[in-house]
Every structure is written in structure tokens, then in C-alpha cells.
């Protein structure tokens, strides 16, 4: 299939299920075209060593091969693939992701827990009636549970805890036996984690509780169709369900209306977590919506297409928080983009790092709020580890690498830069910072040009007289060229007559 330009696709690599959703965009609204789901239970593949069980990993990869076939022909900008808790914690996640990307044909973003929460709320909010009341949204996934308090389309508080229906079912009900003791242990363990966020997500912080995703939908269906609850999820209804499961003693013996076969193995863990959520956060009743992570991913992707990119908002917020000198940041970004344009000219299929370079320039000095000495290290650490709505972990890693590389020793980068296409962007930011060191609008020479001569060989061409009249810049360029030579690169500075200007 060849996808039209009004079609978007999202792939959610959850710890319980893998899902593909394809939608058509009309007047800013998303209309479902196709969806695929496979209950791979990747969360159950984690071995004691922290690595993925090979059989389950192979099943997951077979699923992604099918997804890849369905996505064939889609433009890369119209597809977004996100991985959640299991791929955040698995020791061999990088190996799995590399194989998965080859089968899918698209890059996989591993999103942090709070970013997952933000996207979940975005998907839920679009599926709910317009309202100004504050809503608590709870999403119990296979490996983590996300909590969000939001209003309208905006999330106000986000949190992610390592509570999952797959992990809890395996941990507390490994043999399928359902006892009062097992349920008590599971609920107490979940409450122990939830109590840490109870003050921020308690009943005084919201007016309506909403559940999303498989666990919430499954519990609602069972409670309503088994007459444990008249509408939605209630604490009383879940206590009746727990009592019935304890009475039967096992999942095989339990016959519950509304329970789908693919949800049965993870029902005990999901029920235990939801009971803990209700008890710890003071919830009596919860509505359920169909909107969830993959819907949020699609609306977020639509925002990027329409230039409403939340990543730009995150960068702007961080600039304000860390008191960035915006004039200097703009100055550095302008020069960096000029350098990159020259280094990329004539390079076949050269990746476009312009956007990332602009963000890195905007944030490269946030570490000055901590210390002037080694501020670039503080800047890089903050960017890599902060909650930055809209960014995946990989995107934050790229920004952190650019920022760390903009000054100081180059030797540290050889083991950190795994994508050679990033080097021109690194050169661009370093030279931009060098030319902007005076923090004034330096009158750069009119005939200032940059080019890539060969892989890892870069050239600066400028007027010799200008260089003679700016000895501090000349000295800095000489040191820069020496630093690149030390790691096997070449940066040469030449005049208009192709004469080498710096020895």
C-alpha cells in the first residue's frame, strides 16, 4: 500500500500488547482506517538477568515484521513508533530494537515514563467531552502505570510507577492460584509505591477519575456484565470481583462475563493494582475512555506536522527555567546553521540536523545556572535526564551529545558518537560557539565558507586580512584544528586563494 499524505500511523510497543493504528486526517480530526494488535506480553519476557527471553522476543519480532509489511510505503514523517517500560529496562533492549527497526522499516523511540503519561493524557483528552474540570487519568499497562492530572487538553501533573498487570501477575500469581493472601500481598505492594504520589494525585486535586487501556476496559466490562457494578469501575464492584476470584481459586475455574481470553492471564495483577489505586487515591468510581497512548502519539505527530511541536515548547520552558541568555543562544544558533549548511552542501543524503542543532544552541548554556566551570557537562546532564515533554530518550541523548561536544576535549566523544552523520553538526556548534565567544554580534567576513572535503575532513575558508585583525579568533581556530587532529579528523582554515592560513 502507498500511503497518502493525509494518513498517519502509530505503533505502540507496550509491555503487554503491540498495537498498530492507522488513521486518516480530516479537518484536524483523526478517523481510524486500520488497526492491528498482538498480545506478545513482552513484559513477561524479562529474565532474572534483565535480558529478554528469546522465544518471546522472537514472537514480538514476528509481530513487527507483519506491522512492517502493513506500513510499507509510508513516508517516515508520517509514522511514529514508541517503546515503553519493558524496552526502558531490558538490558539487551538495544539488540532487540536494532532487529525490530530493520523489520519495521522505521526508527523506534523509547519514551520516558512521564512522556508516556503526557501522551496518554493527550489521547484520553481527545476522546472525552470538552470540559474544564480537572481529571485524573490512570493507565495500567503491562509494565508500568501512569498517573496524570489534567485540564482540557493539557496535562498538569504526570507520574509513572513500575506497576504493571503483566509484572504483577507473574510476581504474585505465578501459578494462577488466586488466594486472599496473594491478593493482599499484591495490593499492599502496589499501595506502597502509590502512597509516594498520593498527595499530588489525591481526591482534592481532581473532580473526575478516568481509566484508559486494556486493564481499565477489561475491569469495566467484567464488573458491568457480571452485575458487580451498574456503571463504570467502582471500589465495591472490584471487591466483589476479588471475592469471586478467591472463591473459585484459579483463573481456569473462574467464569466471568466480559472477560476476554487474552486478558485473563493478567487480570489478577491488573485488579490488584487498580484496587490499590482506588484505596490510596480515594477513588470511589472511575469512568473509562478508549483514547490512550497510541492516540496521543498520533495527535502529537499531527501537531508536529502542523508546526505545533511540543518539543519546541519544552525547549522554550527550559530556557526560561535556567535563565538562558536568549540573545546569545540566537546568535550561536544562527552561526551554527550557517556552518551546517556549508558542511552539508553537496553531500548526498546528508541528514538534516538543523532542528536539533537549533535546540542544542538554545540549551547549550543552561548549565551556567549551576556552575561556570565545566558548565557544558552540567548542560548535557540536565538535557539527557530531565523530563522534556515531546522528546524521546534517543532525541534527548542526541541533544546532550551535541551540547557536551560544543566545547572542551574532543577525545571524550569518540566512544559516545555512534552515528557518523552527527559529526558535521558537532563541528557546526563548536565553530558557532567559537565565533560567538565575545557575546557580541561579531562582523564575520563576507566570504566565510564551510565545506566537507571528505568524511571527517572539514574546511573553513575566510579572508586572511580579517583573520589577521582578529588574533584571538585565529588562536582559537588554531587550537580547534589541533583538537580535531588529535582524534583523527582534519579541520583546515584556508584563504580565498586556497592558501592554508593557520599552521
PyMOL commands that set and color helices and strands:
alter all, ss='L'
color gray80, all
select helices_A, chain A and resi 42-45+54-71+76-78+85-89+93-104+113-126+165-172+180-201+203-205+213-225+235-248+261-264+267-281+293-305+310-321+326-344+354-363+366-369+375-385+393-405+411-413+420-435+464-468+471-486
alter helices_A, ss='H'
color red, helices_A
select strands_A, chain A and resi 7-13+18-26+29-38+79-83+108-110+134-140+145-151+154-161+208-212+233-234+285-288+449-454+457-461+490-494
alter strands_A, ss='S'
color yellow, strands_A
deselect
rebuild
show_as cartoon
